[in-house]
Amino acid sequence: MISFPNAKINLGLHITAKRKDGFHDIESCMVPIPLYDALEMIVDGKKTSFTATGLEVPGDAKDNLILKAYQLLKKDFPNLPHLNIHLHKNIPMGAGLGGGSADAAFALNLMNNLFDLILDDFFLEEYAAQLGSDCAFFIENTPKIATGRGEILEPLELDLKGTRLILINPGIHIGTKEAYAGVTPGAPKVKLKDILADKSRWKDELVNDFETSIFPNHPKIAAIKNKLYEHGAYYAAMSGSGSSVFGLFEGKPENMDWNEGYFKFEAIF
């Protein structure tokens, strides 16, 4: 059985508080985008294995979130058979696009269907939240306002139909420590949901708090955002903790040339 985990972008991202458990509370609107990995699972009677192709997946395979998702389910369903798991990685990693979280969530959904576990989305989200802060979002995989660590999700009606997305990743790795270094947590003065209701407010009011921390250290990332605006984006921002930057356009921009060898993705919602 095969599925296609997709990436996400963040429309606004506020760091609202530092938690006692060392994590941070956030407020963000997460939106799925049609940039995909491919994930295949085949039942194997001998042993569970994991392989990957495409973009290099760093770290030890046993620490991959997909395998952790399998192990998490196996604790409650000990009769799960062994699996041959293969991931073809296409979503850039460490890029603020949630690719690893999507892979884990789609693995849960895939196993739920493959083994007829009959787990509804509520329980799948509970499992996903144990794997990572963004993982639960990808269970229903629709636009949501995310709060808490990112696991508290509120459905959002968001009409982006016909909007052109241009996403650029310059291949700069942003570590968690660096991303949070220049951020001062605080509750926003205006609710994110109110800003999202009026697209004319997005450019001036829909902000990603991480940009304040990251742009001074990485002017190439800031330059991408500026270029997207120069070519007519009605909104542009860094996604998550970066380094991907996206622009939203009403039409197709002309003569937008990227000679830097950056990863570029373009789609229409």
C-alpha positions, 0 to 999 in steps of 0.5 A: 500500500502506498500514500503520498505525504504532503508538505505544509506552509504556515500563514503567520506564526506567533511564539506565545509562551515558553513552557515549563516542559522546555517547549514553546506555545505557538499560534499558527495557521497550517495549510497543506500544499501539494508537494509530496513524498511517497511512502510504501508499506508491504507486509513481511513475515520475517522482519520490519525494515526501512529504506529510503531514496530521493533526498538524503534522510539524515540520522540513523534509520531506527530513529526515523519517525515512520518507524517510531509510528510503527513501534507506537502502534505495536505497543497497543496492537502487539499482533501487527505484522512486520513491514517493509517500509520504503520512503522516497523523500522529495520534501526538503528537510529542516525547511519549515515544511513539516515533511518528517511530521507528514511522513509519520502521520501518513504512516499512522493512517496507512497502517490504520487502513492496511491492518483495519485498525478502525481508529478514528481521527481523534485517536490517530491525532493522539498517537501523532501528537506523541511523535512530534508537535506538527504531526497531528495536523497531517491526520485530517490534513486540512487548514487549521489554527494550531496552538499549544505545541502545535497539537491543539487544532481548530478547523479553519475555513480558508479559501485559496482556490486559484491562488498561485504558490511559489516556494523557494528553499535556499538549502540553509539549515536552521537549527531549533536553537538558532531559530528561538535565539532571537525570539521573545515570546508574547501573546499577539495583540490581534487574534490570528483568525481575525487577520486571516479573515481579511487578505488585505491585512496579511502583508502588514499584519500576518507575521512569522516571529522567527523572521525577526531572529533568522533574517539578520543572520541569513540575509539570503532568506530575507532577500527571497521574501523581498523578491517575491514581493517585488514580483507581485506576491500579495503575501510572502513569508518564511514557513515555520522556522525556515529556511523555505520562503513562499509567496502567494500570487493572484496571477503568474509573475513574469520574468522571475528568474532564480539563478542561485540553484535554489529548490523551487516549487510552484503550484495552484491551489 
